[in-house]
Structure formats: C-alpha cells, structure tokens
Amino acid sequence: MKLNSLKISLGLLLVGLNSFCASAVGVTGVSISFNQWIETCQKLPKNRETSIQTEKSALVDLAGSKERAQIAILETIQQFSNIMLQSHDKSQWINGKVPNLSSKKSCGIYAQKLILNSDDVVYVQGDLHGDIYSLTSFLKELQVHGVLKPNSFEIAKANSFFGLTKPKKTYLLFLGDYTDRGFYGLEVMYTLWRLKIANPEQVVLVRGNHEDCKIASQFGFWREVQCKLDRSLSGPVLDVITKMYELLPAVLYVGNHDFIQCCHGGLEVGYCPTQLLNAANQKYELINRLNRAVFFNRHSGAKDHMPIGVNPEELQDIELTCPCMEHRLSSRVTTLGFMWGDFQVGIHSPSSYANGRGICASKALTDVCLPAIDPRIKSIFRAHQHSGELNSMMQGLVSSKGVFKLWHSYETDLKRTITNGSVFTFNVSPDSQYGVNCNYGFMTYGKLVAKSGSVESWDLFVYNIDLFGGQHRLISIEPEPIAAPIKLGNSSKYDQFHILVEVG
C-alpha cells in the first residue's frame, strides 16, 4: 500500500502512571512473527566481527523499507506504553502516589514487588548491551523447551524444562543495560517490547544505568538509532525512548516471606522497602527521595565501613531528580545505588568510592547494611560490574560459568545455593567486546525456582549456551562510564510530540 504521508501523535497521558500513546493514521507497519524475527536477527553480522557501526537492521530487512520499519517501531512503542499504563494502575501504588512524568522534579524512579508462589519460575538474564544474537539464542532455547509457545513471544501457561518440576507460573527478568556498546540495541529493545506486550505481568525489565539519556548519548545507542532510522524520526523516537526508561523499575523485590533484591547495580541505603514489602495489594512504590542521613543516623555502625574520602552528599538525604545528580556547588555527582552500585570482590577488601560511579561496597558494609535496610532481604541478584579486562570480577564470572557468588569460591555446578547476605553477579552476553577480551563465548541465564519457605530454600540453576567457544582476537573496549552530566540542549519535550513522516 502506498502512502503519501503518515502523521503520528505521541501524547503524555496522566492517567495512573503517565505513559505514551501513539496512533498511526493510514498504513500500519509490518507484522513480524517470532520465528521470522529470530531467524532474521540470527543472520545479522555479529558484534565481535566488526568494530564499525553497521547499518544492518532486522527491522528494515523484514519491513522492506526504513519507512515501514520506523512505523513498526512506533506501533510497538505504542503497544508497550499502553501495557505499562494498564499495569501501573494507581490502586497498585503505595499511598496512591505515582510518578508524574510531566514534571521536571519527578524522574519516574520506582520500586516493584513480585510475589511468587511455590513452583513458580523466574528466568534471569544479565546485561545484553546490544547483543541480539545472544538474546535470540536464549529465546530459541526457551521455545525449544516449551517455555514459550510455538512461533510466539507468549509464555506458555505450564511447561517443563530439562525434566524439572512444572512451574505454576513463569516469569522473565532482565537486569538492565539493553543497549550501547553493541550494534543491535534497537533490535534488543524491540524484542523486549514484544515480550512485555505478550506477557504484561510475567516480563520485568529492570532499569540499568545505560537506560539513561546521558549514558546512551555517549556509548553508542543514540548513534545507532540515527544510523538505522531516517533523521526526520530519530530525534523524536529517541526522546520517546528516553522517557520510556522511566517506566522501568529501578529495583524489583522477588519473594514471599522474605525477598531477593533484583537490580542492575547494588546497595541503596536511602530507600527503605518495608512499606512496599508489607503491602497486601500494592506492588509499586515511587522513590522521589533518598533518606541516606536517616539510615546512617539509625545505623551508625554502617559509617564505620564507608570508604575514606566518600562524597559527603552520599551520606545526606537527597531529593531524587535523576539517576545521577550533579551538585551545583561542587563537581560531585551522586548516583542511585540500585542502578550504579558496585561490590568489592575481595572478601577483606575495604569499600571504595569513585565520583560519578558511587560506592563499591565491601562484604563488611553489605553485611551491615542489607539486614538494616530490611531483614527480609536475604540476597541480591545483579549485573553491571563488567570489564573488558580479565580482572577479578570477570575471572569470577567466567570461572563460575556466568553467575558469580561474591565472597565464595568459584561454583560450577548446575544448582547454586542462596544464602543469607549473598550477592550474585550475572555475566554480560558474549557477542561483545567483553566476551572477546575475556575469552568466553557462552551466554548465561539463571532459573530461579520458588518454594513455600524462605528464599534461602529456593533453587537457583545456572545454564549456559555455548555460542562461540574461546576467542583469540582482542578488541578494545571503552571503560564503564562515569555518570558525568551531559548537556543535551532543550530538545526533550515530552508533553506532546507531533511527528510528520513522509513515506514515498
């Protein structure tokens, strides 16, 4: 069908949680099936095969033109936003307070709770960083074993996996950093949108530090979108994606009687989840303030394990306006621990601090803070702390087959034990400079099986898919960013977009 023009309006809706609604007039984009999508993505050039930004796009290949691919992206964004709007009903928020995304003083940061019943299953995936090959290989694996319906992004209602107990309900959990560093961030985001649309309550996309316009503009995703989309659309689409980052939870608490903190980064003492964990019906809580001074006043012993030279603002109460905040009277930057926090690998290493990245918590600091935040938080599942060099963290990740239980000996068994105070780091996908430089070619995912008792009695299984084997060619990698603020101008105006797309 030929179209002279297409007008798309994106409005900020203030019903419950603000979201975006896009409507296309005239022609729709293209219907892409699961099998079509997986097959096309698997044929794309691998990230590790080139260090030059590729213009290859699975969306363009399947749509037949850039224009129709752009429409498909916007239609998918519309569906994703509508799903988020429906699942963020005001009645499900603590005290009925929802993020006001039209306000400059609110940045949409929130916590989420997921209550599991016995035999429920959660599949956990670490950083993707534009690695569509590993993500689609993971989804193929799930489909082969009946976790996903045939030729569908939809999770099957009941299934068995590797002959283990049939779960009552299955969830997919992604721990952030979906774009940047790899060349297929747009394909990764499209895949995750489709998964969320097909499974509104069973797919959770945690927000990583790269789900931030300051970082995405530095580390590749902005350039990728501008390369793959016509420039007439790339700016507005990036604005919309930027605002949609705020629809993703900064932290997810998984459990029942007690909980596992699932986030991208690490500790954040300024937020107390007690009210959220106590709530019978609410499963979201807005985080608009970090009460760090309150925490340290109540738990003075925690200060004894804080790093020397820490930014004084890290110990003060802070109005949260964005994941990384620059203080006007100094060059200091305060970051949200859920998205930025690190951990020391050495069991006796003291905590350290880096301006713009935050606190790297020692075992001693973690042992003090985690039960003080709420004694029901027994463990942390996180990702984030990866390197292009085979340092102690990456050595632990590779030697532990992709899931490293900090401060413990390397584990290689299929089944891992969740213990009180344990911190598990999940590895980054292998079709990346990380995989090449650290000489691993396997992707990793975890399978968390809930039981009726404490999360310490739950099972964590670690699976690998060998995609590349060992590698020999080294590619340089940019260091993980410091969260220095970037001036982007005044182009991000979210109250109302009007986009005119000329289609030939």
N, C-alpha and C positions, 0 to 999 in steps of 0.2 A: 504494500500500500504506500502510495506516495503522499507526502505531507509537505505543505508549503511552510508551515511554522507550527511550533508547539510552545504553549505557554504553561509554565509550571509555577504554582504559588506555594511557598513554604511559610506557614504561619506558626507563631509560637502560641500554643494553646495553654490556657491557665485553668485546666480542669484537673483536680488532683495534682499529680506531678506534671509540670509543664513538659510538653513534648512537641514534636514537629508533625505536621500533616501536609503531605504533598499530594496534589491531584493533577493528573495529566489530562489534557483536552486533545482529542483527536486520535492518535495512534498509541498503542501500548508498545512496550519494548519487545522482549523476546522471552518465551517460556523455556527455561533451562531445567532439564531433568537432572536428577542426582547422577545417574550413570554418564550422561553427556558431560556434566561438569567435571566429574572425577577423571574421566578419560582425557579430556582436553587439558586439564591442569597438569596431568602426569606427563604430557608430551612437551610442556614448556621447557626451555633451556634451564638447567639447574643454576642456582645461585653460585655454586662453587666452580662453575665452568667459566665464569667471566667476572671481571671487576668493573665492567662498564654497564651503566644503566640500560636495560633493554626496554624497547617499546612493545615487546610481545605481551599480549593480554588475552587471557582465556575468554573474557567477556566480549572483546571485539571479535575474536575468532568465531564464537558461537552466534553472536548477533548479526554478523555480516558487515557491520559498519560501526564506526565510532559513535555516530549519532544514536543508533539504536542501542548500543551498549550503554551510552550515557543515560538513556531513558530507563533501561533495565536497572541501573544503579539507583536512580532516583525513586523508581517504583518500589524497590526493595527497601530503601531507606524509609519510605512512607509506611510500608507494612511493619517494619521493625519498630518505628516510632509509635504506631498505633498499638502494637503489642505491649510496649513498655508503658504506655499510658493506661491501658486496661489493667495491667498487673500492679500498677502503683496507685491503686485506689486509696483515697485519703483515709479511709477507715482502717487501713493496714499500717498506718504510721503512728509511732509513739506520739501521744498528745495531739494527733491530727496535724502535726507540722510537716509540711512537705517543702522541698527546695523550690524557691522562686527563681527560675532560670532567667527571668526578665530583669532581675535586679543585679546591679553590679556588685552588691555586697554579698550575694549568695553565689556559691560556686557549685552547688549541687552535689556536694560530697556527703555520702551516707553509708550506714552500715546495714547489712542484711542478715537475717537469721534463716536457716534451713533446718527444720526438724525432720529427722529420719526415723523410720520405724525399723524393727528388726528385719533383716534380709534385704533392705534397700541397698542400692549400689550407687557409688559415685565414681565415675572415671575422671581422673585428674591429669591435666596437661600443662606443662610449663611454658616458658617463652617460645613464641613462634617466629618473631622478627622477620616477617615477610617470607617465610618458608612454606609455600603452598604444597610442595611435594611431600613433605613430612606430614602435614595436616591431612591431606587427602589419602595418604597411605594409612594413617590412623583410622580414618573413617571407612576405608575399604575393609580394614581388619574388623571393625565393629559390624559392618554389614555381613561379612562372610560368616561371622559367628552369631548372627541373628539379633544383635543389639539394635541395629537399625532395620527398618522394614526394607524389603527389596526395592531397589531403584527409588529410594525415598530418603529425605532428610529427617523423617519422623522416627522417633524412638519406638521400638516395639513394646507392647504392653507387658509381656512376660517372656523371658528368654533365659537360656542357659549359656554359659561362657566357659570354655575349656572344661566342661563337665562339672562345674561347681554348682552350688545351690542356686536355684532360680530366684532372681530378685523379685520383690514385690513391685518395686518402682526403680527406674534407672534414671540417673542424672549425669550430665556432662558439665564439668567445671574447668574453666580455663583461667589461668593465673596471670593474665595480662601480658603486655608488650607484644602486640599483634603485628605491628608494622615497624618500619625503619630497619636499616642495616641489610635487609634482603630486598629483592626487587619485586616481590609479589604481595605487598601489604594490602593492596586493593582487592586482590583475589582472596586473601585470607579474611579480610573484613566481610566481603560478600558471602563467603562460606559460613562465617559465624552468624551473620544476619539471617541467612536461610535456616540455620539450625535453630536459632532463637524463635523465628517465626513459626516453625513447625512444632516447636516444643516450648511454649511460653513459660511453663512452670518448671521445666526439667533441664534447662540450659542456663547456666550462670556465667557471665563474662565479667570477671573481676577487673578493675581498672589498674593498669600498671603505670609506672612513671612516664612511659612513652605515649600514653593516652593523654597527652597534654600538648597544646599547640606550640608551646615554647620549645619542646623537645622535638616534636615531629617536623618542625620547620628547619631544624638543624641536621637531623640524622637520616634524611632520605625520603620520608613518606610524602612530604609536600612536593618534592621534585618528581617523584614517581607519578602522582596524580596529574601534575601539569604535563608530564610526558605522555601519559596514556589518554588523557581527555583533551578535548578542544579547550583552548584557553578561555573561550567565552563562558565555559561552565566550570572550569577547575577552581576558580576563586570562590564562587558561591557554594560549590559542593564541599570544599574544604571547610568553609565556615560552618556548614551544617554538621559535618562530621565532628568538628571541634566541639560544637555544642552538645552533640550526642555523647561525647565522652562523659559528660556529667550525668548521663542516665545510667552509668555503670557503677556498681557498688565498690567502695574503696576497700571493704573488708566483708567477709562472709563468715558467720559462725555456724558450723555444722555440728549437729549433735542431738541430744535429747536430755538426758540427766546432766551431762556435762558436755563440753564442746571442744572442737578443734578450730583454731583461728586460721582461716584461709585468706591469704592476702598476697600481694606481689612482693612487698618489701619485708617489714619486720615489726618491731615493737613500736607502739604509740601509747605512751602513758597518759596522754592528755584526754583520752576518751575512755569512759567507763561504760561497758555494755550491760551493766547489771539490770537496768530497767528493761532493755530490749530482751535479754535472756529470760527475765521473769514474766514477760507479757504472754498471755494466753492466746491472743488473737492477732496482735500486731507483729509484723516481721521486718519492718524498716524503721530506722531512726536517723534523722538528719544530724549531721555533725557540723555545726557552724562555729564551734568554739573548742579550743584545746585547753583543758584545765590542768596544765602541767604543774603550775605552782601549787595548786590544791593537792595534787598527788604527792609531790615531794614534801609538803608540809605534813601530810598524814603518814608518809613512809620515809622518814628522814634517813633511814639506813640505806635507801637506794642511792642517795647522793654520794655515799662512800665509794660506790663503784662507777660513778660517772667519770668520763675521761678528763684529764687535765687540759685546760685551755678550751673547754667547751664554750660555745657561744652562749652568753648569759641569757639571751632570748629563748634558748632551748629549755630553760628552767622556769619560764614565766607563762602565765595564761595568755593565750593568743586568740584573737578573732580570726577565724579561718576564711580567707578570701580566695585562695587558690592552693594547689598542692605544694607550690614553692613560693615563698613570700620574701621579698627584699625589704629590709628595714631602711627607712629613709635616712636615718641619722648615722648609718654605718654601711659598710659593704657586705654585711652579713646577710645570709639567706637561710631562712628556716623552712625545712621540708616536712611533709606529712610522713610519719614513720611507716604507716601502712603501705605507702607507695614507694618509699625511698630507703627504708631502714636496712642495714646490713648486720651481719654477725661475724665475730671472730671465729676462726676455725680452730686455733689452738685452745686447748681446754683451760690453760692457765694464762692465756693472753689477756691483757687488760683492755677495757673498752677504749676506742679511739674516736676521733671526731674530724670530719672534713667539712669545711664551709661549702655549702651548696649541695652536699650529699647527706649530711646529718651524722647520726651516731652509729658506729659499728659496735654492737653490743657484745660484751663478753658473756661467757657462761655464767659468771657470778652475778652480773647485772640482770640477766634473763631469769635466773633462779629467784632473785628477789622480786623483780617487777611483775612477772607473769601471774603468780598467785595473788599479788597485791592488787592488780587490776581487777581480777575476779577469780576466786579459787576454782571455779568450774572450768576455766580454760586450761586444758591439760597439755595441749600440743599446738604447734604452729606448722602449717603447710605453706610453703612459699617458693619463690623462684628468684629472679632478679640478679643475683650476685655472680654474674658470669664474666669470664675474661677470655681474651684471645691468646693468653699465655697459659701454659700448664702450671698454674700456681696451686697453692694448697687446696683451694676450693674446687677448682676444676679437676685436680688429681683425685679428690674425694668423689666427685660426681662420676668421673669415668670409671674409677675402680669400684664404685658401688652400683654400677650398671644404671646410672642416671638418676637415682634418688639417694641422696647423701644425708644420713642421720648425723647431725653435727655432734662432736664431742664423744663419738663412739668409733670403734674400729669399723673398717670398711665391711659392708654387708653385700653379699652376692646372691643370697637365697631368694627364691620367688616370694616368700612370705616374710614381711617385716613386722616388728613389734612396736606398737605405740606405747611409750612410757611417759609418765608424768614429767613435764618440762621439756619434752623432746622437740627439736626443731628439724624438720625435713626440708631440704632444698631440692627442687625438681630441676632437671637439666634443660638447657635450651636445645631446640631442634638442630639436627646435624647438617642440613643443607645450608650451611652458614660458614662464615669465617671462623666461628668458634669451633665447629666440627672439624674443619680442615686443620687449623693451627694446633688444636689439642688432640688430633689424630683419633677421632672416633666417628663412626658412620652409622650408629644406631640411634633410633629415636626411642623415647621412653614415655610411658604413661603408667599411672597408678590406678589400681582398682581398690576402692575403699568399701568394705562390706560391713554394714551396720549390724549390731547385735542389741539385745534388750538391755544390757548393762552399760557400764562406763565405756567411754571411747577407748580406754586402755585395754578393753577386751575385744575391740573390733579388729578386723583383719585388714592389713594393707598388703596387696600383691603388686609387684613391680614387673612390668612386661617391657620387652624390647622388640623392635622391628629392625632388623639389620638391612639398611638401605644402601650403604656404600662400602662398608668394611673400613679398614685403615686407609689413611691418605698420606701422601708424601709432599705434595705441592703446598707451599705456605703462602697465604695471602695476608697482607697487613690488615689490622682491624683498628677502628677508632676506639679510644677508651670510652668507658661508660660515662655519660655526660655529667658534668656538674650543673646543678639546676640554676644557673645564672639567668636572670630575666632577659628576654629578647624583645626589642621594640618592634611590633608588627604593624604599627600605624593604626588607623581607625576604620579598617575595612570590615571588622567583625561586628555587624549589627544584626541581632537575632530576632527583633520583634516582628519583622515581616520582610521576606525576600520576594522579589518578582524577577523571574529569570525568563529571558526570551531565547529560545533555541531555534536557530534556522536550520531546518532539515531539507536537504536538496530534493 
